[in-house]
Amino acid sequence: MNVVVFGAGAIGSVYAAKLSAHHPVTVIGRPDHVAAIARDGLRVIGRESFTARVRAAVDLGALPRARWSC
């Protein structure tokens, strides 16, 4: 399963980082966040600090065609 998280803000980034331990994850976010994630990885700092490697994009056009389910 490939996961897409819309919104690479504080909460979306934490979910994306945690999910990336088990699934390929792409985050959709603002250009400045996407550039930082692509360059440095997705850094989570807190009780447990780690860096997750996720794919980052500014819009859905960068993603391959997907089958959607809710």
URBELPE-V762977 format. One record per backbone hydrogen bond with DSSP energy under -1.0 kcal/mol. NH is the residue of the N-H (numbers start at 1). CO is the residue of the C=O. E is the energy in kcal/mol with one decimal. If there is no record, write none. Layout:
BEGIN
nh: {NH;NH}
co: {CO;CO}
e: {E;E}
END
This chain:
BEGIN
nh: {3;5;7;13;14;15;16;17;18;19;20;21;22;23;26;27;28;29;34;35;36;37;38;39;40;41;42;44;50;52;55;57;62;63}
co: {24;26;28;9;10;11;12;13;14;15;16;18;19;19;3;55;5;57;30;31;32;33;34;35;36;37;52;50;44;42;25;27;59;60}
e: {-2.8;-2.6;-2.7;-2.1;-1.5;-2.3;-2.6;-2.6;-2.4;-2.7;-1.8;-1.2;-2.1;-1.9;-2.4;-2.7;-2.6;-2.1;-2.8;-2.3;-1.7;-2.7;-2.6;-1.9;-3.1;-2.0;-3.4;-3.2;-2.1;-2.8;-2.5;-2.5;-1.5;-2.0}
END
